[in-house]
Amino acid sequence: MHLGLVNKALFEYLHKHYFKFISVWDLMKNNGNIREAVEHLRSPYCLLGLPSSLIISNMAVNNMAGLTFVKGLSTLFVHVESLDIHYNQLSHNLLSVKNFPVLKTLKLNSVGINGLLPPFQSTMVIPNLEHLTLTLDNRDHVDTFKVLLLAVEKSITSFHLEFKKPNTTSLINFHHPTSKLTSIDFLSTYAPNRLERLKFISDDYTMDPRIINNQVESLKNLTISYISSSVFLMFDSLTNLSTLTLKVHAYQELNELFPLLNKYENIKTLDLYWITDENYFARWIFLKHITSFTIHAFQGCIESYLHLNNKSESLVNLRIDNLTLSEECSLSTSTNFKAMLTDCKSLRILTMNITRYELYGSLGWCFSKAISQSKSLEQLHLITPDYLSQENSIEKLFSHLPEGAPKLLGISIEYSVPSPDKDMKIIKNFGQYNLTCEHIPNLQNPKVKRVAYYKNGIPPNYNPIFNNNVIIRESKKKKKVIIKIN
C-alpha cells in the first residue's frame, strides 16, 4: 500500500490514527508472495504497521500454510486491541497474553466446526478483557469457553452470545425459540452488576431471565432474540437501560412492550424485529420517549407505526428495513410515509432500504417528492440490494430536492454492482448537491459501493461518512483533495 510522496508529519499522523484494521484473509488472497507481504507489513514505512483491529477468519487458518502466514505477523499483535478470530484446532494456540498484551475486545467464532472444540486452556486466557463475543452453532461449544468467562469476570463489561447457523442472517427468522439453554445458567450469578451490554441471539434457545436480573443495576444495552413477561417485569429495576434490541413474535408481546416504553423514559433507542406477515394496526401506540428507532418488518406493520407516530417530538433517528421490498409494494407512494416526513419536526436522520425503482425507475420521482417535503431532515442514507450498472443513473432521486428539504445536507447511497468494473453512471453534481465521497469497493465485498453527496460542497467541520477506502472529491475552496487507497 502506497500513498505516494507525503511529508513525515502526515505519514506519522496517518500511521497512528488511520489504517488500523487488517483482515488477514484479504491480505493472503491478494498477495501472490506471502513472504514479501509479511516483510512489507513489518516495515516502518508501511501504514498498516500499527493495527489496533485484526480479523483472522476461518479461511485464513484452515491449513498450516495459513497458520504460518498468521504467525509471521506476530510482531504486529502487540498493538491489537480488538481481535476477531475463528477458533479451531490450528488457531486456538495463537491466543495468549504474550501475543496480545493489550487486547480489550475478543470475538471468537466456531461456526461450521463439527464435533468437539480444542479445550480452552488457562494459559490462553487474556486478562483485562472488557468485551467478549462468542458466535457458535453448537450449544455444546459453550462449555469450551467457560474457563475464559470465569477468568475475565472482574474486567468484563460486555458479553455477546450468538448461535448462528452457517450462511444465515442474525435475527431474521420466523419461529420462536422453545428450549432453554441450561449450559449458561451459571451467568445468573456471574459478574453481578458489571455488564453494561448483554446480547443473546438464538433461533432455538431461550435464556434464563435471572441472567438479566443479575445485571439490573449496570445494564445499559440489551439485545435478545425473544421477549417474555418475566423480562418485562424487570423494567422497573433496569433504570440504566437506554438501548433495547429485540425480536417480537406475537402481537401480545407488543401489547406488553409499548406501554412500558412510554412509562420508562430511560429507554431512548429501540431496534425492533417484527418478523411476521400479520399486520395489527391497532397494536401500535404513540411512542413518547424513543429518539432512535430501527424497525425491521413487513410494510403493513411499518405503515402502522408511521401512521401513529408521525407527530413525534422526540424521534431524531429513524431506520426502516422494509421486508416487503418490491416494485409493487413501496413506501414511496405511502401517505403514512409522506406524513412522517412532513409532520415529524424532530426527525434529522433517515436510513432505509429501497429498490432500484426508487433510485432511478418509475418510483424515483415519487420518492424524491416525498423526501422534499421534510423541513427537518439533515441526513438521508439509502441502501439497495439491487445491482446498478453503467446504464443506471440516480438523477430522479434528486429531481425534487432543489425545491424542498431545506435542511438536507447529505445523502449517501449504498448499492451493488455486477462486478467492480461495471459501476453505475456516477454524476458529480445534482443542482446544489456535489459528489463528496466515493467509496471504492473494499476487499471484503468488492461488489458493494457507496457514494455520498453534500449540498454546496463540503460542510464546515466535515467528517467523511466512510472512514476507509474513500476518495474525497473537493474541498470548500474547490481545490481537489484526493486520497486514494488501492
N, C-alpha and C positions, 0 to 999 in steps of 0.2 A: 504494500500500500504506500503510495507516494502522494504528497501534496504539492509537489513542485518545490520551488525555492521560497522558503519563508524565513523570517528572521528568527533568531534564537528564542527571544521572549515569547513570540507567538507559538513556536513549537512547544516550549515548556508548558504554556497555558493549555494548549490542546491536549498535550500528553497527560497532564494531571487532571483535567476536568472533563474531557470528552474521550471518545474511543475507549470506553471502559468495559465493553461487552465482547465476549468471544464465544462463538459456537464452534466446538471442536470438530464436529462432523462437517460443517461448512468449510472449515479450513482444509480438512482432509480431502474432500471431494473436489475442491477447486485448486489443488496444488499437486501437480504431477510429481514433483520431487519433494517428498515429505521432509527429508533431512534438511534441505535448503529452507523450507518453510519454518522449521523449528529454529534454525540458526538465525533467520531473519527476526523472528519474534523475540529472541534473546538479545538482539542488537539494541544498543542505546539509541539508535536512530529510528527505531520502529515505534509508531504511535500507539500500538497495541501492547506495549511492554509493561503497562501498569493496570491490568484488568481488575476491576472490582467485582465483575459478574461473569460467571463461567457456566456454560451448558455442556454436559457430557452425555449425549443421547445414547440410546441402545445401539444405533448404527455405528457409533464411534468405539464401542467397547464390546463388540460381539465376536472379536477374534484377537489373537495375540498381536497381530500387526497394529491393530487399532490401539491396543493397550500400550504397546511400545511407544507409539506416537504421543499418547497422552502423558506417559511418564517423562517423555522428552521435554514436556512443557512444565515440569515440576518446579522449576525456578520461578515461574510466574505465579504459582499457587499462593505464595506468601502474602500477596496483595488482595486475594479474593475474599470478599465479604459475603457474597451470595453464590451458592453452588446448587445447580440443578443437575442431578446425576441419576442415570439408570443403574439400579442396584442389581448386580448379578454375580456369578461366580468369578468373573475377571475383575470387575470394577470395585468390589467391596473393600479390597485391600488398599485402595487409594485413600480411604478415609482415615485420617489421623491428625492429631494436634500438630505434629511436626510438619505435615504437608499444608495444613490450613490453619495457621495460628490465629488469624483474626476473623475467622468465619462467624457470621451472625445469623445468616439465613441459609437453611438447608432444605432442599426439596429432593426427596427420594422417591423413585418411580420403579415399580416392579411389574407393571402391566405387561402381559404376554409371557410371563415365566410360568411354566408348568412345574408342579412339584414343590419341594422344599427350597427355601432360600438359604444361602450360606448364612451361618449364625452371625449375629452382630456382637462382636467381642467387646469387652470393656476397654480394651486398648484402642478401639476405633472411636470411642466417644470423644466428641469435640466439646469441651466445656464452654459455658457462657453463650450457648446458642440462645437466641431470642425468638426466632421464628422457625417452626418446623412444619413441613408439609409431607404427608405420606399419600401417594397415589397408588392404589392397589387394585387387583381384580380378583383377589382370593382372600377370604376372611381369615384363613389360617396363617397368612403372612403377617397379621397384626402382632402376634407373639414375638416374631423375629425382632421387632423394633422396641419392645418393651424395655429392654436394657437401656437403650438410648433415652427414651422418655423419662425414665426414673432418674437417670444421671443428670439431666438438664432441668430438673423440677424447680430448682431455685432461680434459674435465669430466664426460663421460657415465659414469653408474654403472648405468643400467638401459636395456635395449633390448628392445622387443617388436616382432615382425614377424608379422602375421597375414594370411593370404589367406582372404578371406571372400566367398562368393557372396552376392548380394543376397537378403535375406529368408531367411537360414539362421541356424542356431544353432551357435555355435562348438563344436567337438569332438564333437558328436553326429552321427556319420555311420558308415556301415558298410563302408567299404572302406579299404584300406591305400594310402598314397601310394607311388608307384612311381618317379617321375623325380626326379633330383637337380636342385636349383636352383643352377646354377653362377654366377648373377649376384651371389651374396653370398659367393663363395669368398674375397673379399678380407678378410672378417671373421675368417678363420683367423689373421691376424696383426694384427688391429685392436685397439687399446687393450688390450694384453696385461695380464691380471690386474687389470683395472679394474672390470669389470662384476660387480655383486652380484646383479643379476636379469637373466635371459635367458629370453625367451619366443619360441617358434617354433611357429606353428599353420598347418597346411595339409592339405587333403584330398588334394592332388595331388603335392606336392613333399616331398622329404627334404632335410635339411641336412647338410653336410659335418661329421662328428664332430670334426674338427680345430678347429672354431669353439668347441665346448665345451672342448676340451683347452687352448685358448688362455686360458681363464678359470679353470683348476682351482684356483688359489690364492685367488681372490676370490669365486667364485660361492657365493651363499647360497640363491638361489631359482631353480629351473629348471622351465620348462614346455615340453614338447614333445609333439606330436600323434602321435608314433610312438616306438618304442624299438628298440634294436638291441644286439647283443652288443658292438659296438665302444664303445658308451656305457657299458655295464655294466663294461667293463674299466677305465674311468676312475674308478670309485668309490673305489679306493684313494687316488687323488690329490685327490678332491673332499672334502677334510677339513672345509671350512666349510659344505658344503651341508646345509641344515636343512629346506628345503621342496621337495617334488618333486610336480609335476603331470604326469601322462602318460596316454596312451591305449593300452590293450592290445588287440591284435587276435587273439592266439592264446594258448592255454594254455602253450605253450612259453616265452613271454615271462614269464609268471607264475612258472614254474619257476626261471627265472634271477633274477628280481627279488626274490622273497620271502626267500631265504637271505641276499642282500646286505643287505636292510633289517635283518635280525637281527644281521648281522655288524658293521655300522657304526652306532654309537649316535648319531651327529650328526644323522641324518635323523629328525626328530620329527613332521613334518607331511606327510601323503600325501593327494593328491587323485587318485583313480583312476577312469578311464573304461574300463569293461569292457563294450564295446558289441557283444556277440554274444549270441545267444539260446542258445548252448551252455552247459551247466552242468557244470563239472568240480568236483565236491565234494572230491575228493582233492587238488586242486591248492593249496588254501589251507593255510596253516600258521599257527601261533600267532605273532603279531607282538609282539615283546617291548618294543620301544622307541617305537613310534608313540604320540604323545599326542593328536594331532588327525588324524582320518581322515574323508575325504569319499569316498563310493562312489556312482558313477552306473552302475547295472547293472540287469539283469532280476532278478526276485525269487529265482530259484533260486540265482544267484550271491551275492546278499545273504544268503540263508539260510545258505549255506556259510560265509561269513565269520563271521556271528553264532554259528554252531554251534561254530566252533573258537576264538573269541576272547571268549567271554562271561565268562571268568575273568581277563581282562586286568587288570593292576595299574597300567598306565601310561596307558590311554586316558582322556582327560578330556573331549574334544570329539568328538562323532560326528554326521556329517550323512549322511542316507540319501536318495538320489534314486532312487526305485523306478520303472524304466522300464516295469514291468508293471502300472502303476497301474490298478486297476479294482475294481468291487464284488466280483467273483468271486475276485480274487487280491489279498489284503491281508495286511499283516504283523500286523494287529490280533489275529488268531487264531493266529499262528505261535508254536509252542513255543520256537523259537530266539530270537525277539524278546523273549518273556517272560523267557527265561533271561538274556539280556543285561541287561535291566533289573533283574533280581533278583540276579544273581551278580557283575556288574561293579561293584565297590565304588568304583572311582575315577571313574566317569562322572559328570560335572557338567552338561554341556550337550548337549542332543539337538535336532537340527534335522532335519525330514523333510517330504516332500511326502505328502499324504494325499488321499483322496477325500471328497466331501461326506457319504458314508455313515458315515465315521468321525467326522465332526463332529456330525451330527445324525440320521443314519439308523440302519439296522439294526445297524451295527457300532460305533456310538458307545459303547455300554455295554462292549463288549469292549476297545476302545481305552483307555477310561478305567480299566478294571480293570487292564490291563497296565501303564499308567503308574503307577498307585497302588502297584505292588509295589516300585518303586525306593526304596531307602533313602538314595541319594546324590545323585539328580538335583536340580539347583538351577534350571535354566532349560530351558524347552521352547518351541521355535519351530516353528510349523506353517505349511505353505504348501499351499494347494489351488488348482488351476486352475479349479475349478468355480464357477459362479455361485451366490451366496447372495442371496436376495431376502426380502421382508418376512415371508413365512410361515415362514422358516427360523430356528431357534434352536440355539445350540450348548450347551444345558444338559446334554445327555447326556455331553459331553466332561468335565464337572465332576462327574458323578454319583458317582464313587468316590474323588475326590481328597480330600474332607474326612477320610476314614478311612485314607488312605495317603499315600505320598510326603511324608514329614515335612519334608524339606529343600527342597521345590519352592517357590520364592519367586515366580517369574514365568512367565507363559505369554503368548506373542504369537501372533497368527493373521493371516496374510496371505491375502486371498481376493478374488474378483472379484464385481462386481455387474453386473446387466444394463444399468444406467445409473446415474449418480451420485445420482439422486433415488430409486432403488429399492434401498435398502440392506436387509440382513437386520435382524431384530429385535435391537437392542442391549440386553442386560440388564446392569445396572450392578453387580450383586452375585451371586456364586455361593458361598454359605457364607462362608468366610474370604477368598475372592478378590474383590477390588474392581476395577472398571474404572478404570485409572490413565491410560492414554493411548488416544486415538482419533486415528488418522491420517486426516486429511481427504484425499480424492482429490487427487493433485497434477496439475499442468497437463500433464505428460508422458504420464500414463496415468490418466485420471480414473475408470477402471473398476476400479482396484486399490486396496484399502483395507487397513489394518492396525488391529488393536486389541490392547491389552495389559492383562493382569490381574496384580495383585500381591497376595500374601497379606497380610492385615491392613494394607491401605493401602500407603503409600509407604515402602519400607525406608530405613534410615539411609544417608546419602551417595548418595541416589537420583540416578541419571542417566537421562534418558529413553532408551528403546530407539531411538526415532526422533528424529532431530535437525532435522527440518523438517516443516512442516505438522502440528503437534502440538497437541492440547488436553490440558493437564494437569488432571485432573479434581478431585483433592482432595489436601490436604496431610495429614500425620500428625495435625495438630490438628483435622482435619475442616473446615478452612476452605477454601472454594472458591478455587482459584488457576487462573484460566483465561487462557491466552494464545492467542488465535485469530488465525490468519493467513488472510486471504482472497486 
